[in-house]
């Protein structure tokens, strides 16, 4: 994701460092997605990808492969992206292919 600068730009030799004040919560994103799903929300394509990735990173493979996103919503999103008719793979199939392509543990 890129946020282009707007307004008056000033170039100088100063350096700005962004550092965390404390360690982050490694389960934060997974909790957010689970809360959305518990509230009955439907994840869009991007959210489904990142949710599946979080499950994978947390080694929750069984849960990752059991997720089956709603195909009608995905097909509609692909049409909005200008790619109508393109096959949309379920998250579990995407994860399986990722695992096979990169031979991840």
N, CA, C and O atoms as a GROMACS GRO file, in nm:
protein
  420
    1UNK      N    1   0.085  -0.116   0.000
    1UNK     CA    2   0.000   0.000   0.000
    1UNK      C    3   0.090   0.123   0.000
    1UNK      O    4   0.187   0.129   0.075
    2UNK      N    5   0.058   0.219  -0.083
    2UNK     CA    6   0.138   0.340  -0.095
    2UNK      C    7   0.049   0.460  -0.066
    2UNK      O    8  -0.062   0.470  -0.117
    3UNK      N    9   0.099   0.550   0.015
    3UNK     CA   10   0.029   0.674   0.043
    3UNK      C   11   0.111   0.786  -0.020
    3UNK      O   12   0.216   0.823   0.033
    4UNK      N   13   0.064   0.841  -0.132
    4UNK     CA   14   0.141   0.946  -0.198
    4UNK      C   15   0.138   1.075  -0.116
    4UNK      O   16   0.036   1.108  -0.055
    5UNK      N   17   0.250   1.148  -0.113
    5UNK     CA   18   0.252   1.273  -0.038
    5UNK      C   19   0.167   1.380  -0.106
    5UNK      O   20   0.158   1.385  -0.229
    6UNK      N   21   0.106   1.463  -0.024
    6UNK     CA   22   0.028   1.576  -0.076
    6UNK      C   23   0.067   1.700   0.002
    6UNK      O   24   0.122   1.691   0.112
    7UNK      N   25   0.038   1.814  -0.054
    7UNK     CA   26   0.069   1.938   0.016
    7UNK      C   27   0.210   1.986  -0.019
    7UNK      O   28   0.267   1.947  -0.120
    8UNK      N   29   0.263   2.070   0.066
    8UNK     CA   30   0.396   2.128   0.044
    8UNK      C   31   0.502   2.027   0.086
    8UNK      O   32   0.503   1.982   0.200
    9UNK      N   33   0.592   1.993  -0.005
    9UNK     CA   34   0.700   1.899   0.023
    9UNK      C   35   0.828   1.976   0.049
    9UNK      O   36   0.863   2.070  -0.023
   10UNK      N   37   0.899   1.935   0.154
   10UNK     CA   38   1.027   1.997   0.188
   10UNK      C   39   1.131   1.886   0.196
   10UNK      O   40   1.116   1.791   0.273
   11UNK      N   41   1.236   1.898   0.119
   11UNK     CA   42   1.344   1.801   0.121
   11UNK      C   43   1.457   1.855   0.206
   11UNK      O   44   1.495   1.972   0.192
   12UNK      N   45   1.512   1.771   0.295
   12UNK     CA   46   1.623   1.816   0.380
   12UNK      C   47   1.707   1.695   0.420
   12UNK      O   48   1.677   1.583   0.380
   13UNK      N   49   1.811   1.718   0.498
   13UNK     CA   50   1.903   1.613   0.542
   13UNK      C   51   1.862   1.549   0.674
   13UNK      O   52   1.934   1.463   0.724
   14UNK      N   53   1.750   1.587   0.729
   14UNK     CA   54   1.710   1.528   0.858
   14UNK      C   55   1.663   1.384   0.838
   14UNK      O   56   1.619   1.346   0.729
   15UNK      N   57   1.672   1.307   0.943
   15UNK     CA   58   1.627   1.168   0.939
   15UNK      C   59   1.516   1.148   1.042
   15UNK      O   60   1.524   1.199   1.154
   16UNK      N   61   1.416   1.077   1.003
   16UNK     CA   62   1.304   1.045   1.094
   16UNK      C   63   1.300   0.895   1.109
   16UNK      O   64   1.297   0.822   1.011
   17UNK      N   65   1.300   0.849   1.233
   17UNK     CA   66   1.294   0.706   1.260
   17UNK      C   67   1.163   0.674   1.330
   17UNK      O   68   1.120   0.744   1.421
   18UNK      N   69   1.101   0.566   1.286
   18UNK     CA   70   0.978   0.519   1.347
   18UNK      C   71   1.011   0.388   1.419
   18UNK      O   72   1.052   0.290   1.357
   19UNK      N   73   0.994   0.388   1.550
   19UNK     CA   74   1.023   0.269   1.628
   19UNK      C   75   0.905   0.240   1.720
   19UNK      O   76   0.838   0.331   1.768
   20UNK      N   77   0.883   0.112   1.743
   20UNK     CA   78   0.779   0.074   1.838
   20UNK      C   79   0.831   0.099   1.980
   20UNK      O   80   0.949   0.079   2.009
   21UNK      N   81   0.742   0.142   2.064
   21UNK     CA   82   0.779   0.167   2.204
   21UNK      C   83   0.783   0.036   2.282
   21UNK      O   84   0.856   0.024   2.380
   22UNK      N   85   0.704  -0.061   2.240
   22UNK     CA   86   0.702  -0.192   2.305
   22UNK      C   87   0.673  -0.297   2.199
   22UNK      O   88   0.636  -0.265   2.086
   23UNK      N   89   0.691  -0.422   2.235
   23UNK     CA   90   0.667  -0.531   2.141
   23UNK      C   91   0.521  -0.534   2.099
   23UNK      O   92   0.432  -0.507   2.179
   24UNK      N   93   0.498  -0.568   1.974
   24UNK     CA   94   0.362  -0.578   1.922
   24UNK      C   95   0.296  -0.709   1.965
   24UNK      O   96   0.363  -0.799   2.015
   25UNK      N   97   0.167  -0.716   1.944
   25UNK     CA   98   0.089  -0.836   1.977
   25UNK      C   99   0.082  -0.925   1.853
   25UNK      O  100   0.017  -0.888   1.755
   26UNK      N  101   0.148  -1.041   1.853
   26UNK     CA  102   0.150  -1.125   1.733
   26UNK      C  103   0.015  -1.186   1.698
   26UNK      O  104  -0.003  -1.235   1.587
   27UNK      N  105  -0.081  -1.184   1.790
   27UNK     CA  106  -0.213  -1.241   1.765
   27UNK      C  107  -0.318  -1.137   1.727
   27UNK      O  108  -0.434  -1.172   1.704
   28UNK      N  109  -0.280  -1.012   1.721
   28UNK     CA  110  -0.374  -0.903   1.700
   28UNK      C  111  -0.458  -0.921   1.573
   28UNK      O  112  -0.581  -0.916   1.578
   29UNK      N  113  -0.393  -0.941   1.459
   29UNK     CA  114  -0.466  -0.951   1.333
   29UNK      C  115  -0.560  -1.070   1.331
   29UNK      O  116  -0.673  -1.060   1.282
   30UNK      N  117  -0.515  -1.181   1.384
   30UNK     CA  118  -0.600  -1.300   1.387
   30UNK      C  119  -0.724  -1.275   1.473
   30UNK      O  120  -0.834  -1.316   1.436
   31UNK      N  121  -0.707  -1.208   1.586
   31UNK     CA  122  -0.822  -1.174   1.671
   31UNK      C  123  -0.920  -1.084   1.598
   31UNK      O  124  -1.042  -1.100   1.609
   32UNK      N  125  -0.868  -0.988   1.523
   32UNK     CA  126  -0.954  -0.895   1.449
   32UNK      C  127  -1.039  -0.971   1.347
   32UNK      O  128  -1.160  -0.949   1.339
   33UNK      N  129  -0.976  -1.060   1.270
   33UNK     CA  130  -1.051  -1.136   1.169
   33UNK      C  131  -1.153  -1.228   1.234
   33UNK      O  132  -1.265  -1.241   1.184
   34UNK      N  133  -1.117  -1.291   1.343
   34UNK     CA  134  -1.211  -1.380   1.412
   34UNK      C  135  -1.329  -1.303   1.468
   34UNK      O  136  -1.442  -1.352   1.466
   35UNK      N  137  -1.305  -1.183   1.516
   35UNK     CA  138  -1.414  -1.100   1.567
   35UNK      C  139  -1.509  -1.062   1.454
   35UNK      O  140  -1.630  -1.067   1.470
   36UNK      N  141  -1.453  -1.022   1.339
   36UNK     CA  142  -1.536  -0.988   1.224
   36UNK      C  143  -1.625  -1.105   1.184
   36UNK      O  144  -1.744  -1.088   1.159
   37UNK      N  145  -1.566  -1.224   1.178
   37UNK     CA  146  -1.642  -1.342   1.140
   37UNK      C  147  -1.747  -1.378   1.245
   37UNK      O  148  -1.857  -1.420   1.210
   38UNK      N  149  -1.715  -1.361   1.372
   38UNK     CA  150  -1.810  -1.390   1.480
   38UNK      C  151  -1.929  -1.294   1.474
   38UNK      O  152  -2.040  -1.329   1.513
   39UNK      N  153  -1.905  -1.173   1.423
   39UNK     CA  154  -2.013  -1.075   1.408
   39UNK      C  155  -2.093  -1.097   1.281
   39UNK      O  156  -2.185  -1.021   1.250
   40UNK      N  157  -2.059  -1.203   1.206
   40UNK     CA  158  -2.133  -1.236   1.085
   40UNK      C  159  -2.091  -1.158   0.962
   40UNK      O  160  -2.160  -1.161   0.860
   41UNK      N  161  -1.979  -1.088   0.970
   41UNK     CA  162  -1.930  -1.011   0.855
   41UNK      C  163  -1.871  -1.105   0.750
   41UNK      O  164  -1.821  -1.212   0.783
   42UNK      N  165  -1.879  -1.063   0.625
   42UNK     CA  166  -1.819  -1.137   0.514
   42UNK      C  167  -1.687  -1.070   0.478
   42UNK      O  168  -1.682  -0.949   0.458
   43UNK      N  169  -1.582  -1.149   0.470
   43UNK     CA  170  -1.451  -1.095   0.434
   43UNK      C  171  -1.440  -1.079   0.283
   43UNK      O  172  -1.479  -1.168   0.208
   44UNK      N  173  -1.387  -0.964   0.238
   44UNK     CA  174  -1.365  -0.948   0.095
   44UNK      C  175  -1.241  -1.028   0.054
   44UNK      O  176  -1.176  -1.091   0.138
   45UNK      N  177  -1.209  -1.026  -0.074
   45UNK     CA  178  -1.098  -1.107  -0.124
   45UNK      C  179  -0.966  -1.078  -0.052
   45UNK      O  180  -0.894  -1.170  -0.013
   46UNK      N  181  -0.938  -0.952  -0.034
   46UNK     CA  182  -0.812  -0.914   0.032
   46UNK      C  183  -0.809  -0.963   0.177
   46UNK      O  184  -0.709  -1.018   0.222
   47UNK      N  185  -0.919  -0.943   0.247
   47UNK     CA  186  -0.927  -0.987   0.387
   47UNK      C  187  -0.917  -1.139   0.397
   47UNK      O  188  -0.855  -1.191   0.489
   48UNK      N  189  -0.979  -1.210   0.303
   48UNK     CA  190  -0.972  -1.355   0.305
   48UNK      C  191  -0.828  -1.403   0.288
   48UNK      O  192  -0.784  -1.496   0.355
   49UNK      N  193  -0.756  -1.337   0.199
   49UNK     CA  194  -0.616  -1.374   0.178
   49UNK      C  195  -0.536  -1.354   0.306
   49UNK      O  196  -0.463  -1.443   0.350
   50UNK      N  197  -0.550  -1.235   0.367
   50UNK     CA  198  -0.472  -1.206   0.487
   50UNK      C  199  -0.516  -1.289   0.607
   50UNK      O  200  -0.434  -1.323   0.692
   51UNK      N  201  -0.645  -1.321   0.615
   51UNK     CA  202  -0.693  -1.408   0.722
   51UNK      C  203  -0.631  -1.547   0.706
   51UNK      O  204  -0.582  -1.604   0.803
   52UNK      N  205  -0.634  -1.599   0.586
   52UNK     CA  206  -0.571  -1.728   0.560
   52UNK      C  207  -0.423  -1.726   0.590
   52UNK      O  208  -0.368  -1.822   0.644
   53UNK      N  209  -0.358  -1.617   0.557
   53UNK     CA  210  -0.215  -1.605   0.584
   53UNK      C  211  -0.188  -1.601   0.735
   53UNK      O  212  -0.091  -1.660   0.782
   54UNK      N  213  -0.273  -1.531   0.809
   54UNK     CA  214  -0.257  -1.528   0.955
   54UNK      C  215  -0.274  -1.668   1.015
   54UNK      O  216  -0.198  -1.708   1.103
   55UNK      N  217  -0.374  -1.741   0.967
   55UNK     CA  218  -0.395  -1.877   1.016
   55UNK      C  219  -0.271  -1.961   0.984
   55UNK      O  220  -0.227  -2.041   1.067
   56UNK      N  221  -0.217  -1.943   0.865
   56UNK     CA  222  -0.099  -2.019   0.825
   56UNK      C  223   0.020  -1.984   0.914
   56UNK      O  224   0.089  -2.074   0.963
   57UNK      N  225   0.043  -1.855   0.936
   57UNK     CA  226   0.155  -1.812   1.021
   57UNK      C  227   0.142  -1.866   1.163
   57UNK      O  228   0.243  -1.892   1.230
   58UNK      N  229   0.019  -1.882   1.210
   58UNK     CA  230  -0.004  -1.934   1.345
   58UNK      C  231  -0.013  -2.086   1.347
   58UNK      O  232  -0.050  -2.146   1.448
   59UNK      N  233   0.023  -2.148   1.235
   59UNK     CA  234   0.027  -2.294   1.222
   59UNK      C  235  -0.108  -2.358   1.252
   59UNK      O  236  -0.116  -2.469   1.304
   60UNK      N  237  -0.215  -2.287   1.217
   60UNK     CA  238  -0.350  -2.338   1.235
   60UNK      C  239  -0.401  -2.386   1.100
   60UNK      O  240  -0.499  -2.336   1.045
   61UNK      N  241  -0.330  -2.486   1.048
   61UNK     CA  242  -0.354  -2.535   0.913
   61UNK      C  243  -0.493  -2.593   0.895
   61UNK      O  244  -0.558  -2.567   0.794
   62UNK      N  245  -0.539  -2.670   0.992
   62UNK     CA  246  -0.671  -2.731   0.980
   62UNK      C  247  -0.780  -2.625   0.968
   62UNK      O  248  -0.871  -2.637   0.887
   63UNK      N  249  -0.769  -2.522   1.049
   63UNK     CA  250  -0.869  -2.414   1.043
   63UNK      C  251  -0.856  -2.338   0.911
   63UNK      O  252  -0.956  -2.297   0.852
   64UNK      N  253  -0.733  -2.319   0.866
   64UNK     CA  254  -0.712  -2.246   0.741
   64UNK      C  255  -0.775  -2.319   0.623
   64UNK      O  256  -0.839  -2.256   0.539
   65UNK      N  257  -0.759  -2.449   0.617
   65UNK     CA  258  -0.813  -2.523   0.503
   65UNK      C  259  -0.962  -2.548   0.515
   65UNK      O  260  -1.026  -2.587   0.417
   66UNK      N  261  -1.021  -2.526   0.633
   66UNK     CA  262  -1.165  -2.548   0.648
   66UNK      C  263  -1.245  -2.424   0.610
   66UNK      O  264  -1.367  -2.432   0.596
   67UNK      N  265  -1.179  -2.312   0.593
   67UNK     CA  266  -1.249  -2.189   0.557
   67UNK      C  267  -1.292  -2.194   0.412
   67UNK      O  268  -1.211  -2.221   0.323
   68UNK      N  269  -1.419  -2.167   0.386
   68UNK     CA  270  -1.470  -2.162   0.250
   68UNK      C  271  -1.545  -2.032   0.231
   68UNK      O  272  -1.660  -2.019   0.273
   69UNK      N  273  -1.479  -1.935   0.167
   69UNK     CA  274  -1.545  -1.806   0.146
   69UNK      C  275  -1.662  -1.817   0.049
   69UNK      O  276  -1.670  -1.911  -0.030
   70UNK      N  277  -1.752  -1.721   0.056
   70UNK     CA  278  -1.868  -1.719  -0.032
   70UNK      C  279  -1.831  -1.688  -0.175
   70UNK      O  280  -1.783  -1.578  -0.204
   71UNK      N  281  -1.851  -1.781  -0.264
   71UNK     CA  282  -1.816  -1.763  -0.404
   71UNK      C  283  -1.892  -1.648  -0.472
   71UNK      O  284  -1.830  -1.572  -0.546
   72UNK      N  285  -2.024  -1.631  -0.449
   72UNK     CA  286  -2.093  -1.521  -0.518
   72UNK      C  287  -2.030  -1.385  -0.489
   72UNK      O  288  -2.016  -1.302  -0.580
   73UNK      N  289  -1.992  -1.361  -0.364
   73UNK     CA  290  -1.930  -1.234  -0.329
   73UNK      C  291  -1.797  -1.219  -0.401
   73UNK      O  292  -1.764  -1.110  -0.448
   74UNK      N  293  -1.720  -1.327  -0.409
   74UNK     CA  294  -1.590  -1.320  -0.475
   74UNK      C  295  -1.606  -1.292  -0.624
   74UNK      O  296  -1.533  -1.210  -0.679
   75UNK      N  297  -1.700  -1.359  -0.688
   75UNK     CA  298  -1.718  -1.338  -0.832
   75UNK      C  299  -1.758  -1.193  -0.859
   75UNK      O  300  -1.713  -1.133  -0.956
   76UNK      N  301  -1.842  -1.137  -0.773
   76UNK     CA  302  -1.883  -0.997  -0.787
   76UNK      C  303  -1.762  -0.905  -0.772
   76UNK      O  304  -1.748  -0.809  -0.847
   77UNK      N  305  -1.676  -0.935  -0.675
   77UNK     CA  306  -1.557  -0.853  -0.654
   77UNK      C  307  -1.464  -0.862  -0.775
   77UNK      O  308  -1.403  -0.762  -0.813
   78UNK      N  309  -1.450  -0.980  -0.834
   78UNK     CA  310  -1.364  -0.994  -0.951
   78UNK      C  311  -1.420  -0.911  -1.067
   78UNK      O  312  -1.343  -0.853  -1.144
   79UNK      N  313  -1.552  -0.905  -1.080
   79UNK     CA  314  -1.612  -0.823  -1.185
   79UNK      C  315  -1.582  -0.676  -1.160
   79UNK      O  316  -1.553  -0.601  -1.254
   80UNK      N  317  -1.588  -0.634  -1.034
   80UNK     CA  318  -1.557  -0.496  -1.000
   80UNK      C  319  -1.411  -0.463  -1.028
   80UNK      O  320  -1.378  -0.349  -1.061
   81UNK      N  321  -1.324  -0.563  -1.016
   81UNK     CA  322  -1.182  -0.543  -1.045
   81UNK      C  323  -1.152  -0.550  -1.195
   81UNK      O  324  -1.037  -0.539  -1.236
   82UNK      N  325  -1.256  -0.568  -1.275
   82UNK     CA  326  -1.237  -0.575  -1.419
   82UNK      C  327  -1.190  -0.709  -1.468
   82UNK      O  328  -1.132  -0.719  -1.576
   83UNK      N  329  -1.214  -0.815  -1.390
   83UNK     CA  330  -1.172  -0.949  -1.428
   83UNK      C  331  -1.291  -1.045  -1.419
   83UNK      O  332  -1.284  -1.146  -1.349
   84UNK      N  333  -1.400  -1.015  -1.490
   84UNK     CA  334  -1.517  -1.102  -1.482
   84UNK      C  335  -1.488  -1.240  -1.539
   84UNK      O  336  -1.411  -1.254  -1.634
   85UNK      N  337  -1.549  -1.341  -1.480
   85UNK     CA  338  -1.534  -1.476  -1.528
   85UNK      C  339  -1.408  -1.547  -1.483
   85UNK      O  340  -1.393  -1.667  -1.504
   86UNK      N  341  -1.317  -1.474  -1.422
   86UNK     CA  342  -1.193  -1.537  -1.374
   86UNK      C  343  -1.226  -1.627  -1.256
   86UNK      O  344  -1.300  -1.589  -1.166
   87UNK      N  345  -1.170  -1.745  -1.258
   87UNK     CA  346  -1.196  -1.840  -1.149
   87UNK      C  347  -1.134  -1.788  -1.020
   87UNK      O  348  -1.018  -1.745  -1.018
   88UNK      N  349  -1.212  -1.793  -0.914
   88UNK     CA  350  -1.164  -1.751  -0.783
   88UNK      C  351  -1.148  -1.876  -0.698
   88UNK      O  352  -1.244  -1.950  -0.675
   89UNK      N  353  -1.027  -1.898  -0.651
   89UNK     CA  354  -1.001  -2.016  -0.570
   89UNK      C  355  -1.036  -1.989  -0.425
   89UNK      O  356  -1.011  -1.880  -0.375
   90UNK      N  357  -1.093  -2.088  -0.356
   90UNK     CA  358  -1.116  -2.072  -0.212
   90UNK      C  359  -0.984  -2.054  -0.138
   90UNK      O  360  -0.879  -2.096  -0.187
   91UNK      N  361  -0.990  -1.994  -0.022
   91UNK     CA  362  -0.870  -1.969   0.058
   91UNK      C  363  -0.793  -2.098   0.080
   91UNK      O  364  -0.670  -2.098   0.073
   92UNK      N  365  -0.863  -2.207   0.107
   92UNK     CA  366  -0.793  -2.332   0.135
   92UNK      C  367  -0.712  -2.378   0.015
   92UNK      O  368  -0.602  -2.432   0.032
   93UNK      N  369  -0.763  -2.359  -0.105
   93UNK     CA  370  -0.689  -2.398  -0.225
   93UNK      C  371  -0.568  -2.307  -0.245
   93UNK      O  372  -0.462  -2.352  -0.287
   94UNK      N  373  -0.585  -2.178  -0.217
   94UNK     CA  374  -0.474  -2.085  -0.229
   94UNK      C  375  -0.362  -2.123  -0.133
   94UNK      O  376  -0.244  -2.120  -0.170
   95UNK      N  377  -0.398  -2.158  -0.010
   95UNK     CA  378  -0.298  -2.197   0.089
   95UNK      C  379  -0.228  -2.327   0.049
   95UNK      O  380  -0.107  -2.340   0.067
   96UNK      N  381  -0.304  -2.421  -0.004
   96UNK     CA  382  -0.245  -2.547  -0.048
   96UNK      C  383  -0.143  -2.521  -0.157
   96UNK      O  384  -0.032  -2.575  -0.154
   97UNK      N  385  -0.180  -2.438  -0.253
   97UNK     CA  386  -0.086  -2.407  -0.362
   97UNK      C  387   0.036  -2.332  -0.311
   97UNK      O  388   0.148  -2.359  -0.355
   98UNK      N  389   0.017  -2.240  -0.218
   98UNK     CA  390   0.130  -2.169  -0.159
   98UNK      C  391   0.224  -2.267  -0.091
   98UNK      O  392   0.345  -2.259  -0.107
   99UNK      N  393   0.167  -2.358  -0.016
   99UNK     CA  394   0.246  -2.458   0.053
   99UNK      C  395   0.324  -2.544  -0.046
   99UNK      O  396   0.442  -2.571  -0.026
  100UNK      N  397   0.258  -2.586  -0.154
  100UNK     CA  398   0.324  -2.670  -0.254
  100UNK      C  399   0.431  -2.593  -0.330
  100UNK      O  400   0.538  -2.647  -0.357
  101UNK      N  401   0.402  -2.468  -0.366
  101UNK     CA  402   0.497  -2.388  -0.444
  101UNK      C  403   0.624  -2.359  -0.368
  101UNK      O  404   0.733  -2.362  -0.426
  102UNK      N  405   0.611  -2.330  -0.239
  102UNK     CA  406   0.727  -2.288  -0.162
  102UNK      C  407   0.774  -2.394  -0.063
  102UNK      O  408   0.873  -2.373   0.008
  103UNK      N  409   0.705  -2.506  -0.059
  103UNK     CA  410   0.741  -2.616   0.030
  103UNK      C  411   0.758  -2.566   0.173
  103UNK      O  412   0.856  -2.598   0.242
  104UNK      N  413   0.659  -2.487   0.216
  104UNK     CA  414   0.662  -2.433   0.351
  104UNK      C  415   0.623  -2.541   0.450
  104UNK      O  416   0.548  -2.633   0.415
  105UNK      N  417   0.673  -2.533   0.574
  105UNK     CA  418   0.641  -2.637   0.675
  105UNK      C  419   0.495  -2.637   0.713
  105UNK      O  420   0.453  -2.718   0.796
   0.00000   0.00000   0.00000
